[in-house]
Amino acid sequence: MFTYWLLLDVLAIVATFGFGVALNMVFRRGYVSPGLYVVFGIYLMVQTRGHMTTPEWVLFLIGLAGAFLSGYAVRSLRKRGYSLFTR
């Protein structure tokens, strides 16, 4: 069961990082994907009333880390001169 959650965590960070980089490049802001993830997290907390198991919390926090890393990656790429869909 541990292997299942570990693989799911890897999938979560890769998916949120990739989706977040695409969103941040299109909208040209570094805070779009973390902002959407936080809004999704608030919605999730309201729906579940905060009753999640420990692996679900870990999965949620790993996804949040991927969202923040995507914002950092896009900002650092822009700072180094990559245009990333800008004019």
N, C-alpha and C positions, 0 to 999 in steps of 0.2 A: 504494500500500500504506500510505503514511503517513496518508492520509485515513481509511482503514479503521480504523486503530488510534486515531486521534484521535476519531472518532465513537464507537468502542467505549469509550474513556475517559470521554467525556461521558455515555454511557449508564450506565456503571458508577457514576459519582459521583451521578447523579440517582437511580438505582435504590436504591443503598445509603442515600442520604440519606432518600428517601421511606419505604422499608421500616424504616429505623432510627427515624425520627420516630414511625411508627405503633407500633412495638414499645415505644419508650420511653414513649409516652403510655399504652399499655395497662398496662404493668408499673410505671409511675410511678417509674422509675429512669432516670438519665441514662447509666448504664454498661452497659445490657443489649445494645444493638446493637454497641458496640465490643468488648464481651466475647465475644459470639457470633462476631464477625468474626475475632477473634484465635484462638478455638478452631478455627474453620474454617481459618484460615491455618496453624495447627500441623498439622492433619489433612492439608492440602494439601502442606505441606513433607515430611511423613512419606511420603505416597504418591508424590511425585515425587522424593524424596530430594534436594530442593533444585535439581534440574536444570531450570531454566526459562530461557527466552530473555529478553532485555532487555525487549521489549515486554510480555511476561507479567508481569515484575516491576513494570513501570510500572503496568500495569492493576491488579495486586494492591494497590499502594500508593495508587493513586487511589481504589479502593474503600474502603480503610482510612481515608483522609481523609474520605470521605463518611460513614462510620460515626461518626467522631469529631465531625464537624460536626453530625450529627443530635443527638448527646448534648448538645453545646453549645447548639444551638438550643432544645431542649426545656427545658434548665435556664434559659436566659435568658428564655424565654416565661413560665415559672412565676414567675421572680423579678419580672417586670413585671406579674403579677396574673392571667394567663390560667390557668384551672382545668385544662384538658386532661384530662378524664375523672376528676377528683378530686371528692370529696364536699364 
